[in-house]
Amino acid sequence: MLLSVLAILSGLVSGLVMISLVSLVHFASSFIIPGHPENYEALSVIERLVIPSTACLLIGVFWCLLPSKVQKVGIPYVVERLNYHQGNLPLANALAQFIGAFIGLVGGLSIGKEGPAAHIGATFGSQLGQKFRLSHANVEVLLACGVTGAIAAAFQTPLAAVLFTFEVIFIRYSMTQVLPVLLSAVTATVLSQWILGRFEWFDVVAMDVPNFDLSLSIVCLVLVGLIVILSSLFFQIQKWLWRFAGLSIWLRFSCVALITAIVGSVFPQVLGGGYDTINLVFSGQVIATSLILIAFLKMFLTATSIGLGIPGGMIGPTFSIGGLMGLQVSVWFDTGLPIPIETALFVLLGMASMMAACFQAPLAALLAMLEMTHTSEVIFPAMFVIVLSCLITKLIFRQDSVFVERLNYLGLSSVLNPIERQLRSHTIEPVADPAISVSNVAKFEQIKDFASNMIDYVYVCKGGQWYEISVSELLTKMSLLEYGPQPWLKPLGGELGLCTDEMLISPIIEVEEMESLIKLLSIFKETSANKLLINLKKSDQLCVVTRQRLDEFFLKETSRNVVD
């Protein structure tokens, strides 16, 4: 019940973040750009030179004021924290992401707002899980809820947002996470529709596509070829630019400013999100510039901006790039469909195939098509272009998701191995045994009780350090009383007890309670210890865990899963 409530809350917050970012960008842009926020064509050449350059300057100043660890932002950073830091996302990075993306979006840089919102939503979900001291598995669920809510609010496509989270962030499907993530997606979508209104994607609600004949399939193949080329270049440009990550922020952001200002001054259609160019064609206006040129320039600017470290997203720009290419293909070829349907169909096919190829998210792209058109008529052509785009990109060009490739470049893994995943799904309770603590002077009756209760070891704290004592040694010391008084006899509360100062004791490492067994395993590896003493905060008790007990538990759980 608590997880469901937190999932809804995560969806609300991530949706509000997305809506706030959009609203703030529109409000700030209204003072700079006449008409609508992407009407860069109405600006003078000087303004198109100055505005992006100023945005890069402001981001550079802001970024230089931040510690290096706070400069890490975006979806790859979310995946890194998920896999290597138990999903713990710092608030400082999310705030930096919001401010940096806001400046870039207002300044017309070719970046998206969905990625930054997903990062911020994931951070809030992570913080909720940490605050309520949930297990790592539940923190993962809330993190997924945050990402899903942001994307669902951005496009009002809740099912596609759910699948995007599983295919791109987690790169696996988990039935235990489906219901909370769906709750978050629905909550964010309802909030987005309530505040921003319902999105009508290019008036394609009444899409009516006839049978998938030969002429339509040939045109789709042309579109697939162009999309694969675009997605491959989109990745290769970023990969080449990643090698310059060690250069100063000023140099990298100055390059972005120079390239964006020069290209944007000549081709204003590439500035901002890029959806206005598609809408202009739908409204019947003629674009003098070649649409394929705009698509390639848009791809180049986005890849350059992200590759050189501008804190923005890639989801929105890839949609725009694919839509522009689909629009160009619909202009080149006549499939026999009515022009409005043909144009809308290929715009959506281009958007879906570009998203699928860049992020290797075929089901999310397919569901996005269905939710945008509200009809099943587009299923087969959408499956045709999406499957081919993904297969050619992955098998021929050997290219995975851009996010996965980024993590691989950094030497990080985008997925957990089965052992780590299994350990993350359990807390320490199944492998922990109660630890009995004694004072420095132990009573004789207490020691006899240890023997009768089959307790092997007890623990004593001296000078802030815990030590382990064998009960058998305590009993051996007590047996020496038959030969007379011993040097370890000390007074305790009016009677004599056994002082542990002169006994053979072994130091043991004390650690705080952790959320999952993966953290416990990492501590064992770091310390090379065979046994750990764990302080349980909730019950204020001690327990002990051995490496052997952890290994036995994992083997037992693994064999159980195999049988199931």
N, C-alpha and C positions, 0 to 999 in steps of 0.2 A: 504493500500500500504506500509506504513512504517513497519507494523508488518511483512509483507512478506519479505521485504528487511532484516530486523533484523533476521528473521528466517533463511534465507540463510547465513547470516553472522555468526550466531550461529553455523550452521552446518559446515561451513568452519573452524571455530576456533576449535570446538570440534573434528573434523576430523584431523586437524593438530596436536592437542594435542595427540591424539591416535597414529598418525603416528610418531610424534616426540618421544614419549615414546618408541615405538617399535624400532625405528632407534637408539636411544641413548643406549638402552639396548643391542642391537646387536653390536653396536660399542664398548661399554665397555666390553662386554663379549668376544669379539675377542682377547682381551689381556690376558684373563684368561683361556678360554676354547678353545681347538683346534677344528677345523672343524666348526660346526654350534653351535649356542648359547645354545642348550640343550644337547650337547654331553658330559654329565657328566660321562658317562661310560668310557671315555678316560682319566679321571683324576685318579690320584693315591688316595689311601685310605686317606693319610694324607691331600691331597688337598681337598677331599670331607669333611673332618672334619673341616678344617681351614676356607674355603670360607663361608659356611653358618654361622659359629660362628662369623666371622668378620663382616658379614652383620648385624647380630643382634646387635653386639657391636656398630656399627656405627649408626644404627637406634636408639639405646638406648641413645647414646650421643646426637644425634640431637633432640630426643624427650624431653630429660631433659632440653634442652635449650629453649624449647617452653613454653609459658604460657599454663595453663591447658585448657583454652577455645579454643586454637588453635589446640590442640591435637585431637579434635573431627573431624573425617573424615569418608568418605564412603557413600554408598547409604542410610543407615539408618539415617545418619546425614542430608542428603539432604531432606529426607521425613520429618524429624523433623523441619527443617527450613521452609519447605513448609507449614506445618500445623500450626506451632506455631509462626513463625516470618515473615509472609507475603512473604515467598520465598526469603528473604534477605540472601544471602550466602556470607560470608566474603572472600576476596581474600587470606588472610593469611592462612586460613585452606586449601584452594585449593593448594597453593604453598607447604605447609607441606605435603599434600597428594602426590603430584608429586615427591618430593624429597624422601620421605619415601618409596614409591612404587618402585622408580628407584633403590634404594639401595637394597631392598629386591629381586627384580627381577634379578638384576645382581648377587646377592649372592646365587641364586638358591633356595630361599625359596618357599614353595608350596603355592603361592598366584597368583592371576590373575591381569592383567593390565586393564581389561575392566571397573571394578568398579571404580578405581581411575580416569580413563579418563572420566567416566560418571560424577563423582563429579566435576571435573575441568570444563567440558563442561557446566554443570548445573550452576556453579558459573559464568561463562562468560555470559550465557543467563540472569541470575539474575542481574548481573551488568549492562548489556545493558538496561534492563527494568528500573532499578533505575536511570540510567543516563538520559534516555529520559522521565522520570517521567510518565511512563505508569501506567495504572490501575493495581490493583493486579491480575485481571484475565489475562491480557496480560503478566505480569511478569511470571505467571504460564506457559503460552504458551511458552515463550522463555526458561524457565527452562527445560520444556519438550523437546524442540528442542535441547538443549545442551546434555541431556542424550541420546536422540535418535541418534544424530550425532556421538557420541563416540562409541556406540555399533554398529551402521551401518558400521562405518569405520573399526572396529575390525574384524567383520565377513563377511562384504560385503553382508549383508542380510537386506536391508532397511525395508521391510515390517515387518519382525520379530522384528526389532529394535523398530518400531513404536508401535507394539502390546505389546512388553515387557515394554515399558514406561507406557502405559495405564494400563496394568495388574499388574505391580509390584510397580511402583512409585505412580501413582494416584489411582490405584485400582478401576477405573471406566473409562468408555468411554465418551468422550466429542466430539461431532461433530464439535463444534466451533474451536477445536484445531487440527483437523485432517489435514487440508491443510497446515498450517505452519509447523507442525511436519513432514509431508511428504516431504516438500521442504527441510527441514534440512537433512532428511535421504538420499534423493537422492543426495544432494550436497556432503555430507560426503562420500557416497559410490563412487561417481565419482572421488573424490579427492583421495580416498584410492586406487582405481584401477589404477589411473593415476600414482601415486607415487610408490606404492608397487606391482603393477601388479595384475592381476585377480587371485583370490584364486580358486584353483581346489581341492575340498575336496576329497582326496583319489581316484581320477579318477573315480568318480561315475556319470559322466555327462550322460552316456548312460545306466542308470539303467533300467533294464527290469525285473519286478517282476510278476510271474504268479498269478493265482487265490490264494486267501487266504484259503488254505486247512487246514485240521485238524492237520497235522504234524507241519505246520508253526505256527498255533495258540498255540499249546502246548509249543513250544519253546519260543514263545513270552510271554506266561504266566510265564515260568521259569525266563525269563529276568525281567519281571515286579516284581516278588517276590524278586529277588536280588536287584533291584533298590530301591524298597520300604525300604528294610532293610538298604541299604547304606544311603539313604536320612534321615531316622529316626536316625541312629547313627550319621550322620553328624550334625544334629540339637542337639541331646541330649548331645554330647560331648561339643559343644559350650555353651549350656545352663548351663552345670555343671561348665564350666570354667568362665562364666560371674560373678559368685559369688566372684571371686578373683580379680575383677577389682580394688578394693581398695588397693591391694598390690603395692609395688614399681615397677616402670618400669624396674629397673635392675633385679629384681627377676623374673618377668614375661617373659621378653625377654631372660633372661638366660635359662629359661626352654625351650623356643622355640629353642634356639641355641643348647642346649644339645640334645634334642629329634631329631631335624633335622640332626645334625651331625652324631649321632649314626645310625639312620635309613638310612640316605643317604650314609653313608660309606659302608653299606652292600648291600643296594638296590639303586643304583644310578638312577634307572628309575623313582623314586618318586620325584626327585629334579626338580625344574623348572616347566614348564607348563605341561609336560607329554605327549605331542603329538608325541614326537620322538619315543616312544615305539610303538605306533600304526603304525607309518610310517615304522618302522623296519619290522614289521610283513607283511605289505603290500608289501614291497620290497623283500620278500621271506626269510628274515633272521629268524633264530630260536631264541626264547627267552627261556633261560633255566629256569628262575623263573616263577612260576605260575602267570598268568595274574590276577586271582582273588585276590591273595595276594598283588600284586602291587596296585590293585584298592582299597583294604581296607587300605593299608598303606598310599596311596595318600590321601584318605578321612580323615584318622586320622591326618596326618600332616597338611592338609589344615584347618580342624576344630580346631586343637590346635593353629595354628598360628593366625587365625582370632579371635578365642575365647579369646586369651591372649592379643589381642590388636595390632598385627602387622598391619601396614597400607597398606593392600592389598585388592584385590577383590576376589570374589567367583565364578563369572560367568564362566571364563575360566577353572578353576580347576574342576568344576562340569561337564563341557563338557568332559574333559579328563577322569574323573572317570567313567562317564557313557559309554564313548567310549571303555574304557578298559574292562568294564564288558560285554558290547555287544560283544566285540572281543572274550572274554573267552567263552561266550555262543555259538558263531559260531564255536569255536574249539570243544566244547563238543558234539554238535548235528549236524546231517546231515539232512537237510530239503529237499534235492533233487535238490536245486538250484545250478547253477555253483558256484564254490568256490569263485571267485572274487566278484560275485554279492552278495552271501550269506554273505561274510565277511563285505563288504561295507554296506550292508543293516543293519546288526545287530550292527555295530559300530554306525551308524547314529541313529538307534532306541534307543540304549543305551544313546547316547548323549541327544536326545530329551526328553526321559522319565525322565532322571536324572534332567535336567533343569526344566521340568514341575513339578516334585515332590518337588524339593527344593524350588522353587520360586512360585509355584501355578500359572504358566503362560502357560496354555495349548495351547491357540491359537498362542502365540509367538513361542512355541516349534514346533508346527505343521508347521507354516510358515517357520521357520528356516530349517526344513527338506526339504520342497519344494524348497526353494531358493538354498540350498546346492546341491540338486540333479538335479534341472532344469527339473523335470518330475513329473507327477501326479500319476505315478505307485505306489508310496510309501504312498499315502494318507491313504488308509484303514489300513495297518499295523501300520502306525504312529499313527493314531487316536486310534487304539486298545490299544497300550501300553501307550500312553499319558493319555487317559481318565482313564484307570484302575489305573495307578500310582498316578494320582491326587486324585481320589476317595478314594483309600485305605489309602493314606497318610492323607487325611483330615478327613475321616469319622471313620476310625478304629484307627489310631494312634493319632487323634485329633491334627494334626500339620498343621499350616498355613505356609505361606512363611517365610523363615528364617529372612528376613528383618522385617516382621510384628511381628514375635515372639520376635525379639530383642527390638523393640519399646514397645511392651506390657510388657516385662520384666522391662523396664525402667519406666513403669507407663505412657507411652505416647500412644496416639491413632494414628493409621496409616491412619485413614480416618476421614474426617470432618462430623459432623452431618448435616442434611439438612438445619438447620437454619444458621449455620456458612457458608455453601457453598453458600446459597442465599445471605447473606450479603456481601460476598467477591466479588460477581459479580456486585456490584453497587458502584458507588462513592457517595460522600455526597451531590451532587447537588440536587437530588430529595427530600431530607428531610431538606434542609437548607433554611432559610429565610434571606433576607437582614437585617443587623443590622445598625441602624442609630446612629452615634456617635456625641456627642455635646461637646463643650468646657465647662470648669468649670462654666462659666457664659453664660447662654443661652439667646438669644434674644427673646423678646416677640413675634414678628412676626413668628419666627421659631417654637415656641411652638404652636401657633395657626395653623400653617400648619400641625403639627403632628396630631392635633385633626381632622382637615378636611380630612386628608388622612388615617384615621382609624389606626394610629400607636399606639400600646399599650405601648411599652417600648422603651427607648433610653438608650445609654450607654456612660459613661464618664470615662476617665482614670485619676487616681490620684496616683502619686508616683509609677508608673509602674503597678498598680493594676486596673483592670476594675471593674466598678460597674454598676448595672442596676437600672434605675429610671423609675417609673411608670409615663406615660404621664398624667394620671388622677390626680396624685398628683401635677404635675406641674401646671395644670389648676386650681386646688383648691387653690394653693398658689397665682396664678395671681388674682383670684377672691377677695382675701383679700385686693387688692389695693383700693377697694371702701371705705375702712375704714381708708385710709391714708397710708403714707410711711411705708414700712416694713423693718425689719433688713436684709433681704436677697437681697435687692436692691444693685447692684454694677455697677459701670461705665464700659462700654464696647464700645470702639471705638467712643467716643463722645456721647453715649446714655446709658441709664440704662438697665440692664439685670437682670435675675434671677440667683443668685448664688446657686449652689447645695450643698455647704458645710454643711448647716444646715438642709438638707432634709433627709428623710428616704431612704437610698440607700442600696442595697444588693450586696455584692461582687459576682462576677461570674468568673469562671475559663476560662482562655484563653488558647487555644491549637493551635498548628500548623495544617495546612491542612493535612489530611491523605488520603491514596490511596484508601481505601475501608471502607465500613460500619462496617466490623468486628473489625477494630481498634477503630472506634468510640464507638462501643458497649463495648469493653474492657475498654475504658476510663470511660464510664458511670459506669461500675461495680467497677473500682478501686476507683473512687472519690465519688461514691454514690450521684452524682449530678443529678439534674433533667433537667438542662439546661447548655449548653456549648457555649462559644463564640469562633468562629473559624476564624483564620487569613488566608485568601486565598492569597497564595504567588503570583499566576499568575496575579491576578487583583489588588493586594494590597488593598483588601476590607475586611470588616468584615461580617460574617453571624452568625446566631444563630440557634442551633438545640436543640430541646427538646426530652427527652426520650419518651414522649407520641407520638410525630410525628414519631420517628423511629419505634416504635412498630406498629403504624397504617400502615406505609408504608410496613413493612414486612408482616403483615396480608393481606394486599391488594395484594401484589405480590404472596403470597402463594396461595390465593384463585384463582388468575388468572391462575397460573400454573396448579391447579387442574382442572379448567374448560377446559384449553387447552388439 
